[in-house]
């Protein structure tokens, strides 16, 4: 039986017909070969707690299966372990310090005048004729931040859902309802889940899915944990993993809905995270710092099978800033030159060399005030150099010491000096970038209370 004509093709035919009519109205011309794009970001999800990244627990069967049928990146690094700056890096292909956005709780908008205007990916796609929709789950990415730019629909937690955040199942409900409405294709859908974020309180039965075990103790022995017997360390790992398993089941529902609607095979699906999480390493819990458990994130891109890109594993270093340039290049999206010149990242499948190091920094209290942040790092495939204005510099060989337990700065002073010079040059360059956004610190009592409840402000 012949397969029905895809809705995106029917929509393209209809819109091109309307464009030829005198009363068709102005609007973008949609290319029939543009696929729909779905991006799932899972807040606070560190890569090494997923099975596809070698974790010993079965926390992520759905994500693992997706990784197996995708372009799978094993060494993806965020730009900052903070939600709003990291998502801005994803959607603009720019560094937080460069954008002037280095903490949560800010509203961002374009500068008036000037030759360069930094735009979000949704704005670029909507100009190409995409239907754009976002469904987010927590305060740091609500519409007050300016992340709603370019979206036709921006759905977020309401007062009846707890205001500051909502469970994955509540977000999924509105996503599935939107899909039931048969949105015009091609569409760009962003789904943001918040569940692995503190406080870790997975719903039943996920709250008891994991318990202490010899395997967990063996895992902790390889990490710089303050005390493996400390009950908080074991408890946080168990509850955090329960949150991951819970959100994995919600992702399964979303993927199943896409398959039932015959959308899955022909769309692009990206799954990643804004940052990881500290679970007792070095006595720290939470995120915002520059250690790799907070910086290394999952990343996988499932393309339409006809493109022949799925099933590859890429072990080389990539940044969140590379995601959009890679999509634009591989999908041959016809963006204007100004948008293409905005990208600081690269198409990781091209022969163009990317910088061998990813620039990262600690969350800060002041826009472009890098002296307040006082912690920066360059993360490479082998070397990682950390610049700390209070505690001193650190050089780590990630090949032999992936969990950053030994400072080799006295053994390799020439490497440290070279990387420090490079890092300081990048700080100066990013701090004076013309790609910066205007930043307004939010003073709304409601927003501040929501951020306080999530632990972002005191």
Beta strands, then each sheet from edge to edge (+ up, - down):
strand 1: 37-42
strand 2: 71-77
strand 3: 106-109
strand 4: 131-135
strand 5: 153-155
strand 6: 187-193
strand 7: 268-272
strand 8: 278-279
strand 9: 285-286
strand 10: 296-302
strand 11: 313-314
strand 12: 318-319
strand 13: 358-361
strand 14: 375-379
strand 15: 383-388
strand 16: 394-397
strand 17: 438-441
sheet 1: 5+ 4+ 6+ 1+ 7+ 10- 2+ 11+
sheet 2: 5+ 4+ 6+ 1+ 7+ 10- 2+ 12+
sheet 3: 3+ 17-
sheet 4: 8+ 9-
sheet 5: 13+ 14- 15+ 16-
end
